[in-house]
Amino acid sequence: MDLQAFLVATLAAHVGFAIFVTAHAYVTGREAGNWPYLTLAIGLAGVAGYFFYDRDEPAI
């Protein structure tokens, strides 16, 4: 796979993940916050952060 194809595939995946996070937040009534933007930047780690980060938990 050449570099250009890799970058296009990565961009498409990140955009798809961000759309998924936005749609999930809309359907469930959950606030998306900045997670769609973070997902665009860091991809699958942004999706994981959206699902596992709970803003209501007190800080340790």
KOLTIBA-665517 format. One record per residue (C-alpha): x, y, z. Coordinates in Angstrom, 1 decimal. Each point is the difference from the previous one (the first is absolute). Example, Ala and Ser with C-alpha at 12.3 -4.5 7.8 and 13.67 -1.06 7.14 Angstrom:
BEGIN
SITE        x        y        z
SITE     12.3     -4.5      7.8
SITE      1.4      3.4     -0.7
This chain:
BEGIN
SITE        x        y        z
SITE      0.0      0.0      0.0
SITE      1.5      3.3     -1.0
SITE      0.0      3.1      2.3
SITE     -2.8      1.8     -1.7
SITE     -2.4     -3.0      0.2
SITE      0.9     -0.4      3.7
SITE     -0.8      3.6      0.7
SITE     -3.3      0.0     -1.8
SITE     -1.0     -3.2      1.8
SITE      1.0      1.5      3.4
SITE     -1.9      3.2     -0.7
SITE     -3.1     -1.9     -1.1
SITE      0.1     -2.1      3.2
SITE      0.4      3.0      2.2
SITE     -2.9      1.8     -1.6
SITE     -2.1     -3.1      0.3
SITE      0.8     -0.4      3.6
SITE     -0.8      3.7      0.7
SITE     -3.4     -0.4     -1.8
SITE     -0.7     -3.1      2.1
SITE      0.8      1.8      3.3
SITE     -2.2      3.0     -1.1
SITE     -2.9     -2.3     -1.0
SITE      0.3     -2.1      3.2
SITE     -0.1      3.1      2.1
SITE     -3.1      1.3     -1.9
SITE     -1.9     -3.3      0.2
SITE      0.7     -0.7      3.7
SITE     -0.4      3.6      1.1
SITE      3.5      0.1      1.3
SITE      2.0      3.2     -0.3
SITE      2.8     -0.5     -2.6
SITE      2.2      2.8      1.3
SITE      3.3      0.2     -1.8
SITE      0.2     -3.7     -0.7
SITE     -0.8      0.2     -3.7
SITE      2.9      2.4     -0.5
SITE      2.3     -2.1      2.1
SITE     -1.0     -3.0     -2.0
SITE      0.8      1.8     -3.2
SITE      3.5      0.6      1.4
SITE      0.8     -3.3      1.8
SITE     -2.4     -2.5     -1.6
SITE     -0.9     -3.1      1.9
SITE      1.4      1.3      3.2
SITE     -2.5      2.8     -0.2
SITE     -2.9     -2.5     -0.3
SITE      1.3     -1.8      3.0
SITE      0.3      3.2      2.0
SITE     -3.6      0.9     -0.9
SITE     -1.3     -3.3      1.3
SITE      2.2     -0.4      3.1
SITE      0.4      3.5      1.3
SITE     -2.7      0.9      2.5
SITE     -0.2      3.6      0.8
SITE     -2.2     -0.6      3.1
SITE      2.6     -2.1      1.8
SITE      1.9      2.0      2.7
SITE      3.7      0.5     -0.6
SITE      2.4     -2.1      2.1
